[in-house]
Amino acid sequence: MAGEIPAEQAAERMWLIVGLGNPGMEYAWTPHNMGFLAVDRLAEAGHIRVERPEAKSYIGRGMLAGQEVVLAKPQTMMNLSGMAARELLERLELTAANLIVLCDEVMLPWGMIRVGQHGSAGTHNGMKSVVRAVGTEFIRVRLGVGPEKVWGELRDYVLQPMRAAEREVAAQMVSEASEAVEAILVEGVSKAMSRFNRRVPPAEEVWE
């Protein structure tokens, strides 16, 4: 795939892994904070503390799957996430090719993840902000939070607390997303896409 970092070169690079979410306890267990939850799982896997304030984020540096990584949770609101991602890349002297972004995705059903490279930001305001700030040449891991039926406003849905059943699925999904990120670091994007991406069933309705 064009622009992909070959797996054999991955060990020579540092990676910035950014989870998108909204700061504040009131948002902690909402669908829109799946990116934060995924970074928490990666931090647990790598025994990394994501707590140092830097570049409008909480960050932690360590090793994951044999690669040097910086994990980050922007502390801007969601629609300003790109400011934090750009500042972190600049401070670490990295390019967008070294960036992996994790976020929720309403166009995927609960429990499904999607690894991708390049492409549009879709309807996600945090991803739109990242694209505006750093361009499209970065890796993204999307975690599905799409409802069975569309109702009301998208904003209301993604900011409401998850139900118990959704939390169970969310826990499984962040574990799978963590595995996908490790696969990207070790094997490269193409192999991770082949391993983790499944076909999305056709939706009856879409968000406006």
C-alpha positions in Angstrom: 0.0 0.0 0.0 1.4 3.4 -0.9 2.9 5.3 2.0 3.0 2.3 4.3 6.0 1.8 6.5 7.5 -1.6 5.8 7.4 -3.9 8.8 11.1 -4.4 8.7 11.7 -0.7 9.2 9.2 -0.3 12.0 11.8 -1.0 14.7 13.7 2.1 13.6 10.8 4.5 14.3 8.9 5.9 17.2 5.1 5.9 17.0 2.6 8.4 18.4 -0.6 6.7 19.3 -3.5 9.0 20.0 -6.9 8.1 21.4 -9.7 10.5 20.7 -12.2 11.4 23.5 -13.6 14.2 25.7 -11.9 14.9 29.0 -14.0 14.8 32.2 -15.6 12.0 34.2 -19.0 12.7 32.7 -17.7 11.5 29.3 -15.7 8.5 30.6 -18.1 5.7 29.6 -19.7 7.2 26.5 -19.4 5.9 23.0 -17.4 9.0 22.0 -14.6 8.0 24.4 -13.7 4.7 22.8 -10.4 6.1 21.7 -9.5 7.0 25.3 -10.5 3.5 26.5 -8.4 1.9 23.7 -5.3 3.9 24.8 -6.0 2.9 28.4 -5.9 -0.8 27.2 -2.6 -0.2 25.3 -1.1 1.5 28.4 -2.1 -1.5 30.5 -0.5 -3.9 27.9 2.7 -1.9 27.8 2.8 -0.9 31.5 2.8 2.7 30.5 1.4 5.5 32.6 -0.4 8.1 30.5 -0.4 10.9 33.0 2.2 13.5 32.0 0.7 16.8 30.8 2.2 17.9 27.5 1.0 19.5 24.3 -2.6 19.8 25.5 -2.6 16.1 26.3 -1.8 13.4 28.9 1.0 11.3 27.5 3.1 8.3 28.4 6.2 6.9 26.8 7.3 3.3 26.7 7.7 0.1 24.7 4.8 -1.8 23.0 5.3 -4.9 20.9 9.0 -4.1 20.8 8.5 -0.6 19.5 9.0 2.8 21.1 5.7 4.5 21.5 4.1 7.6 22.9 0.5 7.2 24.0 -1.6 10.3 24.2 -5.1 11.4 25.3 -5.8 14.9 24.1 -7.3 17.1 26.8 -8.9 19.5 24.4 -12.5 18.9 23.6 -13.1 16.4 20.8 -13.4 18.9 17.9 -10.0 20.4 18.7 -8.1 17.1 18.9 -6.0 17.9 15.9 -4.2 20.7 17.7 -2.9 18.3 20.3 -1.9 15.7 17.6 0.0 18.3 15.5 1.8 19.7 18.5 2.9 16.3 19.7 4.2 15.3 16.3 6.2 18.5 16.1 7.6 18.1 19.6 8.6 14.5 18.9 9.9 15.4 15.5 7.7 12.9 13.8 5.6 13.0 10.7 2.0 11.9 10.2 3.3 8.6 8.9 4.3 7.8 12.5 0.8 8.5 13.8 -2.0 6.0 14.8 -5.3 7.5 15.8 -8.0 5.5 17.6 -11.6 6.7 17.7 -15.3 5.6 17.8 -17.2 5.1 14.6 -21.0 5.3 14.3 -21.0 3.8 10.8 -19.7 0.5 12.2 -21.8 -1.8 14.4 -20.8 -2.4 18.0 -18.0 -4.8 18.4 -16.4 -4.3 14.9 -13.1 -2.5 14.4 -11.7 -1.2 11.2 -8.0 -0.5 10.5 -7.3 2.0 7.7 -4.8 4.3 6.2 -5.5 7.6 4.3 -9.2 8.3 3.5 -11.7 10.9 4.7 -12.6 11.7 8.3 -16.2 10.7 7.8 -18.7 12.3 10.3 -16.3 12.2 13.3 -15.5 15.7 14.5 -12.3 14.7 16.2 -11.0 12.9 13.1 -11.9 15.9 11.0 -9.8 18.1 13.3 -6.8 15.7 13.0 -7.1 15.6 9.2 -7.2 19.4 9.1 -4.2 19.6 11.4 -1.9 16.9 10.0 -3.4 15.8 6.7 -4.7 12.3 5.8 -1.4 10.3 5.7 -1.9 8.6 9.1 -3.2 5.2 10.3 -6.5 5.0 12.0 -8.2 2.3 14.0 -12.0 2.9 14.3 -14.1 1.2 16.9 -17.8 0.6 16.0 -20.5 2.1 18.2 -23.3 2.2 15.7 -26.8 1.7 17.1 -29.2 -0.9 15.7 -31.5 1.9 14.7 -30.8 5.6 14.2 -32.7 7.9 16.5 -32.5 11.6 17.5 -29.3 13.5 17.1 -25.9 11.9 16.6 -24.4 14.1 19.3 -26.9 13.0 21.9 -26.2 9.3 21.1 -22.4 9.4 21.3 -22.4 11.4 24.5 -24.9 9.3 26.5 -23.5 6.7 29.0 -23.1 3.2 27.7 -25.6 0.6 28.9 -24.2 -2.5 30.8 -24.4 -4.7 27.7 -22.5 -2.0 25.6 -19.8 -1.8 28.2 -19.2 -5.5 27.9 -18.9 -5.2 24.1 -16.7 -2.1 24.5 -14.3 -4.0 26.8 -13.9 -6.8 24.2 -13.5 -4.2 21.4 -10.7 -2.2 23.1 -8.8 -5.5 23.6 -9.1 -6.3 19.9 -8.1 -2.7 19.0 -5.1 -3.1 21.2 -4.2 -6.3 19.3 -4.7 -4.5 16.0 -2.3 -1.7 17.0 0.3 -4.2 18.1 -0.1 -6.0 14.7 0.4 -2.7 12.9 3.6 -2.0 14.8 5.0 -5.5 14.1 3.5 -6.5 10.8 2.5 -3.3 9.1 -0.9 -1.9 8.1 -1.8 -4.2 5.2 -1.5 -7.3 7.2 -3.4 -5.8 10.1 -6.2 -4.8 7.8 -6.4 -8.3 6.4 -6.5 -9.8 9.8 -8.9 -7.4 11.6 -11.2 -5.8 9.0 -14.5 -7.6 8.4 -17.2 -6.6 5.9 -19.7 -4.2 7.3 -23.3 -5.3 6.9 -25.5 -2.9 4.9 -27.3 -0.4 7.2 -31.0 0.3 7.0 -30.4 4.0 7.7 -27.5 6.4 8.0 -26.8 9.5 10.2 -27.5 12.8 8.6 
